[in-house]
Amino acid sequence: MRSPTALLALALLVGCPKAPPENPNNDLLNEPDAPTVTDVVAEQNVPIEQRINDAVDLLERGGDESVTRAKEILEGVLVEEPDNAVAHLDLGIAHQRLGNMSEARISYQRASDADSENGDAWLYLGLAQMASDREDLGLATIRSGIRRAPDHNGLRAALVQALRESGELDEAIAEAREALKFNSNNLALYNNLGLAYMDKGDLELAKFVFRKGIDGVPEGRNDAWLHTNLGRTFLIENDLTTARFYLEKAVEFDPNGIPGLVYLSQVYLDDRNFADALPLLERAYAADPTNHGVMVNLGVTYRGVERFDDAERLYKAALTEDPANVEPQLNLAILVGDYLKDYERAITLLEGYVERGGDESAAAGEYISDFEKEKRRAARRRQADADAEARDAERLRREELLREAEASAPTAPAGPESPPTETPAPSTP
């Protein structure tokens, strides 16, 4: 029977999804020969193992229709075999894909009850609990899973990540070191261990761990995450040349990997090379149009290449996507004030940013002061221009009047001609 493990991309690094990813390619749904739900369920003579595999195929296919069909198949299997741990696990994945998190947690719990050594069941249950803001319970579940399935790589990697994200850096490092004793080829552990050192500010140890994963594990040589995070260490140190080398490798290994695209674009943005950053961020935005950070960075890049309308659109999209995050409003205000010269609107945006407690409120206050000065200068320039225009108009009016006066003035009459004078001849003595 096929394992469902491949259906879940673990949230091992910042930006990784915690829910099972959905395959965006739904073209197969339109195939004329695709079986209907009724056809699949009605095949009672099909072995249960084959029906579960059919459900996994539908889950991998993605799309609500396919996932719903998979759910119905698995529910039918569980009517016949209520203690089938794999069917419960796959059913949990289907529920989670459809947004039914409470049902997903119930199915994962039943999977672990049916097979207490099924590491995937413990992993999915723990991640689902943490995704539902029950971090403590999820962490306890992950630990329980490790006790029952100590060789499960995903459980140990999830534990290290959960500890790291909760700020328990020393414990995360200790757990990662212990886990690597069980499997020294677990790339997720190298990533999380290196990230824990980065969080502690020890970039040299972070580099050492990332390089060990790249050079010491065969799969690590082509691992986008390891190269991304190694590149990040050099980006933090402002070594843009080395950072660019590793980040370009990351993008080569995963052309649509958002972290690699974003950090490589940052190398270009730091050098004010907006033209090269633009295609990277547009690709990242196409891969995830809801990614808040990508929206903001793409807006900055559009501003840099003077596509101001697009920049404003992205800033507004970021504010809509996450209304609680007011930071893009500062970028929008700078765009409106510095580039569009609409100081009144920029000041209004900045005042709203400060009122909502923006992180850069002090800087926003300085911008308000600067824009007030620019507003006054602009008003003086407009008045000066208006005065100059009025003077020019008055001068032109006077010149026109003068020309009209000259054209209408009467010509003086000609006087009588004077007779020509003659020089008298000298008298003869």
Buried (B, 14 or more C-beta within 10 A) or exposed (E): EBEBBEBBEBBBBEBBEBBBEBBEEBEBBEEEEBBEBEEBBEBEEBEBEEBBBBBBEBBBBBBEBBBBBBBBBBBBBBEEBEEBBBBBBBBBBBBBBBEBBEBBBBBBBBBBEBBBEBBBBBBBBBBBBBBBEBBEBBBEBBBBBBEBBEEBBBBBBBBBBBBBBBEBBEBBBBBBEEBBEBBEBBBBBBBBBBBBBBBBEBBEBBBBBBBBBBEEBEEBBEBBBBBBBBBBBBBEEEEBEBBBBBBBBBBEBBEEBBBBBBBBBBBBBEEEBBEBBBEBBBBBBEBBEEBBBBBBBBBBBBBBEEBBEBBBBBBBBBBEBEEEBBBBBBBBBBBBBBBBEBBEBBBBBBBBBBEEEBEBBEBBBEBBEBBEEBBEEBEEEEEEEEEEEEEEEEEEEEEEEEEEEEEEEEEEEEEEEEEEEEEEEEEEE
